[in-house]
Amino acid sequence: MSSLETERTTVGWAARDPSGILSPYKYTLRNTGPEDVCIKVQYCGVCHTDLHQVRNDLGMSNYPMVPGHEVVGQVLEMGSNVSKFRVGDVVGVGLLVECCRNCRACQSDIEQYCSKKIWTYNDVYIDGKPTQGGFAETMVVDQKFVAKIPEGLEPEQVAPLLCAGVTVYSPLSHFGLNQSGLRGGILGLGGVGHMGVKIAKAMGHHVTVISSSDKKKQEALEHLGADRHLVSSDATQMKGAADSLDYILDTVPVAHPLEPYLSLLKLDGKLILIGVTDTPLQFVSPMVMLGRKSITGSFIGSMKETEEILELWKDKGLNSMIEIVKMDYINKAFERLEKNDVRYRFVVDIANSKLDQ
């Protein structure tokens, strides 16, 4: 075990303004302490939230900003109080890097609901330095927010689990929707949606993918293993599927009506919002009242749930469907992500990218 230095510099790719264009950026990592782990980044997934943040879609962006919160890398060094990792371990970091540790959420091991949580990037750490994400050579992260990757899992495959995967797993686990035999719907087949199909199928569910067109029908059924594909714009199909689903995971990150999907739920069914949008969503109250249905939400997952999804992924022998790119392609990748032109998650090969060019 070696002690971390108090200060070190690294190179990442940062957005400087709401254009969201990323380019090389050299910066100093935050001050490090005895609980910290220094990680050499190998891969980082690209999430729709990254796009929202670099373009200031949510109105809270600070620049320069190095995005990236599906981070997989190797342990380079550790602080003196770190005991669960060794140099060379493959580890992962998700959307959070700190919490208050004292509130009800933190005491219940659901730190993602802490009101004082600190984001992996576009935030300020407790030492006053801005947090920067995984589109960089190295990161320093408190050991609480570092997950060990089980042996046998490919690091590039694991990256999407650290946000998209645990975002799906957490509500299924929390709401008791992880037993076999349920009928689930996945609304939207992007990065999170493709994880939804894989995880729900691994839990033994009958899975219906709900899309706005037939464009992804073959992929949903043949490549991802869904049981049914439903076109939301086809009134006959939607009527035929009424009252058929125990839950729907709504992954859509833009404004959309809720009524058509509420009609698909059985008595006591749940519509679970896991796609981020800053536009109000609408529904008429009888759609909920007449079936005692619930509209609820879930936000990423805890470190405990992150470890659980990693083990599930290994036990079931699952694979992510990813497109690996180098960092010099990231601006093009963001353009394609905005058009939903990726099957189904970009993962940046950080280790083999020339970050300073």
C-alpha positions in Angstrom: 0.0 0.0 0.0 1.3 3.4 -0.9 0.2 6.8 0.3 -1.3 9.2 -2.1 0.3 12.5 -2.8 -1.6 15.6 -1.7 -1.9 17.0 -5.2 -1.5 15.6 -8.7 -2.5 16.7 -12.2 -4.3 14.8 -14.9 -5.7 15.2 -18.4 -9.3 14.9 -19.4 -11.7 16.1 -22.1 -13.9 19.0 -20.9 -16.7 21.1 -22.2 -16.1 24.8 -21.8 -19.6 26.2 -22.5 -23.1 25.0 -23.4 -22.1 24.1 -26.9 -21.1 20.9 -25.2 -18.0 20.5 -27.4 -15.3 18.6 -25.5 -11.5 19.1 -25.9 -8.3 18.3 -23.9 -8.1 19.9 -20.5 -5.3 19.6 -17.9 -6.3 20.1 -14.3 -5.4 19.3 -10.7 -7.1 16.5 -8.9 -8.7 17.3 -5.5 -6.7 16.9 -2.3 -6.5 13.3 -1.2 -6.8 11.6 2.1 -6.5 8.3 3.9 -9.9 7.0 2.6 -9.1 7.7 -1.0 -8.3 5.5 -4.0 -6.5 6.8 -7.1 -7.8 5.1 -10.2 -6.2 4.8 -13.7 -9.3 5.0 -15.9 -9.6 2.3 -18.6 -13.1 2.7 -19.9 -16.0 5.1 -19.4 -19.6 4.7 -20.6 -21.5 7.6 -22.2 -24.9 8.4 -20.6 -27.7 10.6 -21.8 -27.1 12.6 -18.6 -23.6 13.5 -19.8 -25.2 15.1 -22.8 -27.7 17.0 -20.7 -25.0 18.3 -18.4 -22.4 19.4 -21.0 -25.1 21.4 -22.8 -26.6 22.9 -19.7 -30.0 21.4 -20.4 -30.8 21.4 -16.7 -29.5 24.9 -16.1 -27.0 23.9 -13.5 -23.8 23.3 -15.5 -20.4 24.7 -14.4 -17.4 24.8 -16.8 -14.9 23.6 -17.5 -16.6 20.2 -17.1 -15.1 16.7 -17.6 -18.2 14.4 -17.8 -18.3 10.6 -17.5 -19.8 8.6 -14.6 -19.7 5.0 -15.7 -16.0 4.6 -14.9 -13.9 1.4 -14.9 -10.2 1.4 -14.1 -7.4 0.0 -12.1 -6.3 1.0 -8.6 -3.0 2.9 -8.8 -2.6 3.9 -5.2 -4.5 4.0 -2.0 -4.7 6.0 1.2 -3.6 4.5 4.5 -7.1 3.6 5.7 -8.1 1.7 2.5 -8.3 -2.0 3.1 -10.8 -3.4 0.7 -8.7 -2.8 -2.4 -5.2 -3.6 -3.7 -3.1 -2.0 -6.3 -4.1 -3.5 -9.7 -7.7 -4.3 -8.7 -10.3 -3.5 -11.4 -12.9 -1.2 -9.9 -15.9 0.9 -10.9 -17.2 4.4 -10.0 -20.7 5.6 -10.7 -22.6 8.9 -10.5 -21.7 9.8 -6.8 -18.5 10.4 -5.0 -19.6 11.5 -1.5 -22.6 11.8 0.8 -23.3 13.2 4.3 -23.2 9.7 5.9 -25.6 10.9 8.7 -29.1 11.4 7.2 -31.8 8.7 7.0 -30.9 7.8 3.4 -27.2 7.4 4.3 -27.9 5.4 7.4 -30.2 3.1 5.3 -27.5 2.5 2.7 -29.4 4.3 0.0 -27.0 7.2 -0.2 -28.2 8.2 -3.7 -31.1 9.9 -1.9 -28.9 11.9 0.4 -29.7 15.6 0.0 -26.0 16.5 0.4 -24.7 13.9 -2.1 -21.8 15.0 -4.3 -21.9 14.2 -8.0 -18.9 12.6 -9.8 -18.6 15.7 -11.9 -20.2 19.2 -12.2 -20.1 19.5 -8.4 -17.9 20.8 -5.6 -16.1 18.4 -3.3 -15.9 18.9 0.5 -12.4 20.4 0.0 -13.8 23.1 -2.3 -12.4 21.7 -5.5 -14.7 21.0 -8.5 -15.4 17.3 -9.2 -14.5 16.0 -12.6 -15.6 12.8 -14.2 -14.3 9.7 -16.0 -13.3 11.1 -19.4 -9.8 11.5 -17.9 -6.6 9.6 -17.3 -7.1 9.4 -13.5 -9.6 10.0 -10.8 -9.4 10.1 -7.0 -12.5 8.7 -5.2 -13.4 7.9 -1.6 -13.3 4.1 -1.1 -17.0 4.1 -0.1 -17.9 5.0 -3.7 -15.6 2.5 -5.4 -17.0 -1.0 -6.4 -14.7 -4.0 -7.0 -15.4 -5.6 -10.3 -15.8 -9.4 -10.0 -13.2 -11.4 -11.7 -14.2 -12.7 -15.1 -16.1 -9.6 -16.2 -14.7 -7.6 -19.1 -14.1 -4.0 -18.0 -15.7 -2.5 -21.1 -18.8 -4.6 -20.6 -19.1 -3.5 -17.0 -19.1 0.3 -17.6 -22.8 0.6 -18.5 -23.8 -1.3 -15.3 -22.5 1.5 -13.1 -25.3 3.9 -14.1 -27.7 2.3 -16.7 -27.6 -1.2 -15.2 -28.1 -0.2 -11.5 -30.8 2.4 -12.5 -32.8 -0.6 -13.8 -31.9 -3.0 -11.0 -32.6 -0.7 -8.1 -36.4 -0.2 -8.6 -37.0 -3.9 -9.5 -35.3 -4.9 -6.3 -36.8 -2.2 -4.1 -40.4 -2.6 -5.2 -40.3 -6.4 -5.0 -40.4 -6.8 -8.8 -37.5 -9.2 -8.9 -39.3 -12.5 -8.6 -39.8 -14.7 -11.7 -43.0 -14.8 -13.6 -43.9 -11.1 -13.7 -44.8 -9.3 -16.9 -42.8 -6.1 -17.4 -42.7 -3.4 -20.0 -39.6 -1.4 -21.0 -40.5 2.0 -22.5 -37.7 3.2 -24.8 -34.9 1.1 -26.1 -31.8 3.2 -25.6 -28.9 2.6 -23.2 -31.0 2.2 -20.1 -33.8 0.4 -21.9 -31.5 -2.3 -23.4 -30.2 -2.9 -19.8 -33.9 -3.2 -18.7 -34.6 -6.0 -21.1 -31.5 -7.9 -20.2 -32.0 -7.6 -16.4 -35.7 -8.3 -16.5 -35.2 -11.4 -18.6 -32.4 -12.5 -16.2 -35.0 -12.3 -13.4 -37.4 -14.5 -15.3 -39.9 -11.9 -16.5 -42.0 -11.8 -19.7 -40.7 -8.6 -21.2 -42.5 -6.3 -23.6 -40.5 -3.5 -25.3 -42.6 -0.4 -26.1 -41.4 1.8 -28.9 -42.9 4.6 -31.0 -42.3 2.6 -34.2 -41.5 -0.9 -35.6 -37.9 0.2 -36.3 -36.4 -1.6 -33.3 -38.7 -4.7 -33.3 -36.2 -7.1 -34.7 -33.5 -5.9 -32.4 -35.7 -6.1 -29.4 -36.9 -9.6 -30.1 -33.9 -11.3 -31.8 -30.9 -9.5 -30.4 -32.0 -8.6 -26.8 -34.4 -11.5 -26.2 -37.6 -9.6 -25.5 -40.8 -11.6 -25.7 -43.0 -8.9 -27.3 -42.6 -5.6 -29.1 -45.4 -3.1 -28.9 -45.8 0.0 -31.1 -47.3 2.8 -29.0 -48.6 4.7 -32.0 -50.7 1.6 -33.0 -54.0 2.0 -31.3 -55.1 -1.6 -32.0 -51.9 -3.1 -30.6 -52.1 -0.8 -27.5 -55.8 -1.7 -26.8 -55.0 -5.4 -27.2 -52.2 -5.1 -24.5 -54.4 -3.2 -22.0 -54.2 -4.4 -18.3 -51.4 -6.8 -19.1 -48.3 -5.5 -17.3 -47.2 -5.6 -13.7 -44.8 -2.7 -14.2 -43.3 -0.4 -16.8 -39.8 1.0 -16.6 -40.1 4.4 -18.3 -36.6 5.2 -19.6 -37.6 8.0 -22.0 -35.5 11.2 -21.4 -37.8 13.6 -23.1 -41.4 14.8 -22.6 -44.1 12.3 -23.4 -47.7 11.5 -22.4 -48.2 9.0 -19.7 -51.8 7.9 -20.3 -51.1 5.4 -23.1 -48.7 3.5 -20.9 -50.8 3.7 -17.7 -53.6 1.8 -19.7 -51.2 -1.1 -20.1 -50.8 -1.7 -16.4 -52.7 -4.3 -14.4 -54.5 -3.6 -11.1 -51.8 -2.2 -8.7 -49.3 -1.9 -11.6 -46.4 0.5 -11.3 -45.1 3.0 -13.9 -41.5 3.7 -12.7 -39.9 6.8 -14.1 -36.1 6.4 -14.6 -35.6 8.7 -17.6 -34.6 12.3 -16.7 -36.5 15.2 -18.3 -37.0 18.8 -17.1 -40.4 19.0 -18.8 -43.6 18.3 -16.7 -45.3 15.0 -17.6 -49.1 14.8 -17.7 -51.9 12.3 -17.0 -55.5 12.4 -16.0 -56.2 11.1 -12.5 -58.8 8.4 -13.4 -56.1 6.5 -15.3 -54.4 6.0 -11.9 -57.4 5.8 -9.6 -59.4 3.2 -11.5 -56.7 0.6 -11.3 -55.0 1.7 -8.1 -51.9 2.2 -10.2 -48.8 4.0 -9.1 -46.5 6.5 -10.8 -43.2 6.5 -9.0 -39.6 7.1 -9.7 -36.2 5.7 -8.9 -32.8 7.3 -9.0 -29.7 5.3 -10.0 -28.9 2.8 -7.1 -26.8 2.4 -4.0 -23.3 1.1 -3.7 -24.8 -2.1 -2.3 -27.1 -2.5 -5.3 -24.2 -1.7 -7.6 -22.4 -4.7 -6.1 -25.5 -6.8 -6.5 -26.0 -6.1 -10.1 -22.3 -6.8 -10.8 -22.7 -10.2 -9.2 -26.0 -10.9 -11.1 -24.3 -10.0 -14.3 -21.5 -12.5 -13.6 -23.8 -15.2 -12.4 -26.1 -15.0 -15.4 -23.3 -14.6 -17.9 -24.8 -11.5 -19.4 -23.3 -9.1 -21.9 -23.9 -5.4 -22.6 -24.4 -4.3 -26.2 -21.9 -1.6 -26.6 -20.0 0.4 -29.3 -16.4 1.2 -28.2 -15.0 4.5 -29.4 -11.8 6.5 -28.7 -11.9 9.9 -27.0 -11.3 11.8 -30.2 -14.7 10.5 -31.4 -16.7 11.8 -28.3 -18.2 14.9 -29.9 -19.5 12.8 -32.8 -20.8 10.2 -30.3 -22.7 12.9 -28.5 -24.3 14.0 -31.8 -25.3 10.4 -32.5 -26.6 9.9 -28.9 -28.9 12.9 -29.4 -30.4 11.1 -32.4 -30.6 7.8 -30.5 -28.1 6.4 -33.1 -26.3 3.9 -30.9 -26.8 0.2 -30.2 -27.0 0.6 -27.2 -24.3 2.3 -25.2 -21.1 4.1 -26.2 -18.1 3.2 -24.1 -15.0 5.3 -24.5 -11.7 3.4 -24.5 -9.8 5.9 -22.3 -6.6 3.8 -21.8 -5.9 3.6 -25.6 -6.9 7.2 -26.4 -4.5 10.1 -26.7 -6.2 12.5 -24.3 -3.7 15.4 -24.7 -4.3 15.8 -28.4 
